[in-house]
Amino acid sequence: MYPTFDVNDRLIAEKLTYRFKREPATGDVVIFNPPKTGKTKSVSNEVFIKRVVAVAGDVVQVKGGELYVNGVSRGKELKLEPIQYQFGPFTVPDGDVFVMGDNRNNSFDSHVWGPLPKERIIGRATVKYWPPQKIGGLPRYADFATGAPALSD
């Protein structure tokens, strides 16, 4: 998830929002077990962290080095370099989300193994607490486009 998180960063994740308040939303950083597919069978019990970039009904495509969701370029502000692969278009099925790492070219995510069933989500990351100079909430995905400094709800 670099550049949002560095190796050895520590996070607080919570499990209640998706059970009682709302469904996973675009921009949420989720903690999950990957779906059981041919490409993930050896890691399907591991815990991953990725960003939700699309929800059920959204059309995801990677072309020309950019991520597009429903035809709109998304995530330019989070990427390190132009995306080096093509993907889609792909419509996210009901009951699933599409997750990607912020370091798009080096991420084992939905563009490789497909959509993530919501029942595989454990919780969402809310706060970074280590190292001490980085303590604080996570920036909201939507605010990267506007430059507004806001925290995830």
N, C-alpha and C positions, 0 to 999 in steps of 0.2 A: 504493500500500500504506500510505498515511498512515492511522492514526497510528503504525503500527509502524516505518515508514521515512519520513524526510523527503527532499525534493529535495536532491540532492548528498550524501546518505549513501553510503558505500562499504561493500561487502560482500565477504566471501570465500565462494565457492561451491565445492563439491566434486562430482566426477563418479563416485566409486567406489562409494558406498553402494548405489545402485540396480543396479549391475552385479554386485556380489559379495555383498552382505549381506542386503538386504531390498527389498521393493516400496515405492513411495511410500505414505505413511500420512497419515491425517487429521491436519491441523495442520502438516505439512511446508510450508515455503516453497520453491517450486520455480522454477527458471529454465527457460524453454522457448520453442520456436517455436510459435505458435498453429496449430491445425489448418487445413488448406486447405479453407475453406468459402466460400460466396458472400459472407459478411460479413467474412471475413478475408483475401481474396485479395490485397489491396494491402499487407498487413502480415505475411503468413505466413512471411517470412524474418527478421522482427524478433525481438528477444529480449524476452520478457515476464517479469515476476515476479509470482506470485500464491500464495495459500495453498490447499492441498488441503483442501476441506471435506467431501468424500465420496469413497468408493472404489467399485469395482464391486459391484453389488448393493444399494447404499444408495439410499434414496428421499429426494430433495431437494425441498423446497418452501419458498417464501417467501410468507408470508401475515401479515396484521395487523402489518406492519413488522418481522417476525422471520424468521430463517432456521431451518428445521427440517430435521433429518436423522434419518430413521427415526422421525419423530414427536416427537423431542426438540429443544427449543430449543437452538441452538448459536450461539456467537459474539456474545452480547449485550455481552460485555466488550470486544470489538474494534471495535464500530461507533460511529460518531460521532453518528448520529441514526437514527430509525426508517427502515427500508428503504421507499422510496417506490414500489415496484412489487410485482406479484404474479408468482409463477412456480410451475409444476409443479402437481401432483406429477410428478416425473421420476425414473425408475430409471436409475442409472448402469450402462451396459453393461460386459460383460467386456472387459478390456484398456484401460479408460479410467479417468480420475479426473475429478472435478468441481472446478474451481478458481474462487476468487472473490478479488477484492481486499478488503482490510480496510476501505477506504472504499467500502462497498457501492453507494451511489447514484452514484458517479462512476467506476465500474470497467467496462472493456471486458473481460468475462470469460465464463465458461461460461453464465451466465444469458442472454447475448446470442448467443453462437456455438456453444453446445453443449458436450458433454464433450470433454476433452482426451485424445487417444490417448497412452498411456504412452511410446510410441516417440518422441514429440515433446519429451519432457523431456530437458534437457541436464544438469541437476544440481540440487542443493539448496543454499540459502543456509544458512550455519552461523554466521558471525561478522560483526559490524559493526565496522569498524576506523576509520571516519572519520565524523564529527569525533572527535578524541581523547577528549572527555568522554563519548562514547557507546560506547567500545570495550567489546566483550563479546559473549557468546553471545546467541542469540535466545531469547526466552521460549517455552516449549512451550505450544501451543494448549490442551491439556487442563488446564494449570495455571492458566489465567485463571479458570476456574470455582472453583477451590479457593483461589486466592490464593497458592499455593506458588511461591516463587522458584526456578525450575529452568531449566536450559539444554537446548536441543535435543540429542539424542544423535546 
